[in-house]
């Protein structure tokens, strides 16, 4: 599949912004299952300083700095991405979850490169706490000796069954304990909660930010086009989870839609949680009140 994706973020301020420094994750990273064919990122005001870099997780990122007064900030990203089929991984062929946990534990010997990389995603992070309650919630999915991928698939099904997709009822900073108690949220919440369960069991999991098309959410239609307004510039993108699962490596699962990631999913960036990969975040001096609008279109360019 090849997709044409348009992601537009617009801030309107009630007073002059005198200085703005923004960090953008809007260019899909290369992976074995996707390739970004072309991309452009346009920023208004046109007079700004731009630096294209790679962050500590290997994601393409762009730094924007605006040093003159403005009351409007618009960032438009256009891209074409080619996505390839993923292999059908038999869950029973994965290592047991206890064996994977033991391999990621400290043994007094330097871990291999793959295990060392996985350990970066095993600890607490700002939006994902490690707590006993998350381990208890997931416990019935992680039976003794059960293959890790089978456990992760079961946790996806459990989250999908137990939680209601409810836009507007949570925000970026809503604690996961509140999400667990209220049993509602959005893709960001479901992904953070699944990561919290996995890490609380001693496993490695990372947060994947990107786009998805063609999968209906409960209470919503197709995800080909979406718009959002509110406190988060992530209002119209998508999030899912990758779990470190030998011998397959990292396997991506989407608890919001009760599925593994497929050619419907376009990954932009991954990190420990939302804070590492927000599409647009930064700091400003001035500005007063602001209004935010986000619009995303994901359009297939070839027949399904």
URDAHU-V344952 format. One record per residue. N is the residue number from 1. RES is the residue in one small letter. SS is DSSP state (helix for helix, strand for strand, loop for the rest). PSI is psi in degrees with one decimal (* if undefined). Layout:
# URDAHU-V344952
n->(N N)
res->(RES RES)
ss->(SS SS)
psi->(PSI PSI)
This chain:
# URDAHU-V344952
n->(1 2 3 4 5 6 7 8 9 10 11 12 13 14 15 16 17 18 19 20 21 22 23 24 25 26 27 28 29 30 31 32 33 34 35 36 37 38 39 40 41 42 43 44 45 46 47 48 49 50 51 52 53 54 55 56 57 58 59 60 61 62 63 64 65 66 67 68 69 70 71 72 73 74 75 76 77 78 79 80 81 82 83 84 85 86 87 88 89 90 91 92 93 94 95 96 97 98 99 100 101 102 103 104 105 106 107 108 109 110 111 112 113 114 115 116 117 118 119 120 121 122 123 124 125 126 127 128 129 130 131 132 133 134 135 136 137 138 139 140 141 142 143 144 145 146 147 148 149 150 151 152 153 154 155 156 157 158 159 160 161 162 163 164 165 166 167 168 169 170 171 172 173 174 175 176 177 178 179 180 181 182 183 184 185 186 187 188 189 190 191 192 193 194 195 196 197 198 199 200 201 202 203 204 205 206 207 208 209 210 211 212 213 214 215 216 217 218 219 220 221 222 223 224 225 226 227 228 229 230 231 232 233 234 235 236 237 238 239 240 241 242 243 244 245 246 247 248 249 250 251 252 253 254 255 256 257 258 259 260 261 262 263 264 265 266 267 268 269 270 271 272 273 274 275 276 277 278 279 280 281 282 283 284 285 286 287 288 289 290 291 292 293 294 295 296 297 298 299 300 301 302 303 304)
res->(x x x x x x x x x x x x x x x x x x x x x x x x x x x x x x x x x x x x x x x x x x x x x x x x x x x x x x x x x x x x x x x x x x x x x x x x x x x x x x x x x x x x x x x x x x x x x x x x x x x x x x x x x x x x x x x x x x x x x x x x x x x x x x x x x x x x x x x x x x x x x x x x x x x x x x x x x x x x x x x x x x x x x x x x x x x x x x x x x x x x x x x x x x x x x x x x x x x x x x x x x x x x x x x x x x x x x x x x x x x x x x x x x x x x x x x x x x x x x x x x x x x x x x x x x x x x x x x x x x x x x x x x x x x x x x x x x x x x x x x x x x x x x x x x x x x x x x x x x x x x x x x x)
ss->(loop strand strand strand strand strand strand strand strand strand strand strand strand strand strand strand strand strand strand strand strand strand strand strand loop loop loop loop loop loop strand loop loop strand strand strand strand strand strand strand strand strand strand strand loop loop loop loop strand strand strand strand strand strand loop loop loop loop loop strand strand strand strand strand strand strand loop loop loop strand strand strand strand strand strand strand strand strand strand strand strand strand strand loop loop loop loop loop loop loop helix helix helix loop loop strand helix helix helix helix helix helix helix helix loop loop loop loop loop loop loop loop helix helix helix helix helix helix helix loop loop loop loop loop strand loop loop strand loop loop loop helix helix helix helix helix helix helix helix helix helix loop loop loop loop loop strand helix helix helix helix helix helix helix helix helix helix helix helix helix helix helix loop strand strand loop loop loop loop loop loop loop loop loop loop helix helix helix helix helix helix helix loop strand strand loop helix helix helix helix helix helix helix helix helix helix helix helix helix helix loop loop loop loop strand strand strand strand strand strand strand strand loop loop loop loop loop loop loop loop loop loop loop loop strand strand strand strand loop loop loop loop loop loop loop loop loop strand strand strand strand strand strand strand loop loop loop loop loop strand strand strand strand strand loop loop loop loop strand strand loop loop loop loop strand strand strand strand strand strand strand loop loop helix helix helix helix loop loop strand strand strand strand strand strand strand loop loop loop strand strand strand strand strand strand strand strand strand strand strand loop loop loop loop)
psi->(142.2 134.7 145.5 121.9 133.5 125.5 115.7 129.1 128.3 122.3 132.3 130.1 148.8 -14.6 168.6 135.1 122.3 -24.8 135.2 130.5 114.5 145.8 122.6 132.8 89.2 4.7 116.6 134.0 150.1 137.5 171.4 -17.9 6.1 155.9 130.6 111.8 -43.4 156.1 151.2 145.2 116.7 134.0 133.4 125.5 148.8 -26.3 97.1 162.9 133.8 136.5 125.0 127.3 -176.2 131.6 -176.2 -15.2 4.4 10.2 137.9 137.9 158.4 131.3 131.4 131.9 126.7 122.9 21.6 156.7 138.9 155.2 10.9 132.1 119.5 129.5 119.3 121.0 129.5 136.0 154.1 127.8 133.4 127.9 134.1 155.8 144.9 151.7 151.3 104.0 118.5 120.4 -31.5 -13.9 -2.0 159.0 157.2 152.7 -31.4 -36.7 -40.4 -43.2 -43.4 -38.4 -26.9 -5.1 160.7 130.1 9.1 1.7 147.1 130.8 162.0 167.7 -42.1 -43.7 -37.3 -41.9 -41.1 -34.6 -20.3 -22.9 26.4 -13.3 172.0 153.3 170.9 -37.0 -0.7 108.8 152.4 116.3 153.1 -34.4 -32.7 -37.6 -40.6 -39.0 -39.2 -5.0 -37.8 -12.9 -13.7 72.1 160.9 125.9 5.5 142.2 138.7 -43.0 -35.2 -39.4 -44.4 -40.0 -41.4 -37.3 -38.3 -47.1 -40.1 -46.1 -42.0 -36.5 -35.0 -21.6 148.4 134.1 117.0 84.7 139.7 -9.5 -9.3 164.4 176.0 -40.0 6.7 121.9 144.8 -28.5 -35.7 -40.5 -43.4 -38.5 -41.4 -20.6 40.8 157.7 -157.3 -176.0 -37.4 -43.7 -45.4 -39.4 -45.5 -41.2 -42.0 -41.0 -42.1 -40.7 -46.7 -45.6 -34.2 -18.5 2.2 14.5 169.3 130.3 142.6 158.9 128.6 127.1 138.4 -141.8 157.7 148.1 153.0 6.2 115.2 133.7 154.1 124.1 0.6 165.6 -153.2 152.4 19.2 -36.5 136.8 148.4 155.2 153.5 137.3 -161.1 -9.8 132.2 2.4 14.2 -22.2 13.9 -170.4 161.7 147.6 -168.4 144.4 131.1 137.9 116.5 81.6 147.4 10.5 -11.8 -137.0 127.5 129.4 133.0 145.5 95.4 -24.8 -39.1 6.8 54.2 162.1 155.1 144.2 -163.6 -1.6 -12.9 133.8 112.3 134.8 -48.8 158.8 153.9 -161.5 -35.9 -172.2 -37.4 -26.2 -21.1 19.7 134.7 -37.9 123.9 155.6 -164.0 148.6 156.1 115.7 -157.6 -31.4 -143.1 157.9 158.1 135.2 136.6 134.1 134.8 133.1 136.4 128.2 107.8 121.4 140.9 -8.6 157.3 147.5 *)
